[in-house]
Amino acid sequence: YFVGKTLYFADVAHLNDSGRPILGDEYVAMEYGPVPSFVYDLIKNNINGNIKKDLNESIESVKSKGENNIEIKALRKPDRDYFSGSDLYFLEQSLSFCKDKEMDELSKLTHEHPAWKNAWNKKNEDKKSYLIDYEDMVDENNPLQDEILHALCNNARSLLFAA
């Protein structure tokens, strides 16, 4: 839960500052807030192939504090070369913002975000999650909103982290 919310806040902030998300994961609105789909699958170990092999060498997911809680342990040092300076800055800012907050507070904060609200309002009895549009993650008061939205449309195919 904590990982997903931290990444969401980092992606929103970076998108609004730099015109692109950090991860490019597909976010979905779920009951307790936005969830990065691919990262969620990584944590739950719901993946196959080479990614599963690499993941098993990189992190260990262990159930703790009850059936629904998963603790993630790094098995190696991170390779920061995959991230730009601004990526790392916003990841660190998001981590600082989220680290002392309880699940309920993080959920409340994400439920106030327009991107989660817009996706959740599409609610249908048959589904548990609803796709969040990156366009809704861009602050409507951002002076660069038009440029960011244009860049998102032009670069949409290359954004998806899980591709």
Secondary structure, DSSP 8 states (H G I E B T S, - for coil): -HHHHHHHHHHHHHHHHHSS-SS---EEEETTEEEEHHHHHHHHT---HHHHHHHHHHEEEEE-SSTT-EEEEESS---GGGS-HHHHHHHHHHHHHHTT--HHHHHHHHHTSHHHHHHHTT--TT-S-EE--GGGGS-TT-TTHHHHHHHHHHHHHHH-TT-
